[in-house]
Amino acid sequence: LPVPQEPISIIVPIVYDMATGLTQQADIPRQHSSSGAAALMVSSILRRFNEHHPPRQ
């Protein structure tokens, strides 16, 4: 039987700008152990979300 493992999780600080209606990843200095690839993936997902869901005016 495989050894049980905890699921991988990523904690992402998100900022919603009410003036522009944009949601973006907060710019917080990274620790050395954090994954740059994960941060890039989250940033890309948020960018695509904003492209497909433009702010309401």
Secondary structure as GFF3:
##gff-version 3
##sequence-region A 1 57
A	DSSP	beta_strand	14	17	.	.	.	ID=ss1
A	DSSP	beta_strand	22	25	.	.	.	ID=ss2
A	DSSP	alpha_helix	36	52	.	.	.	ID=ss3
###
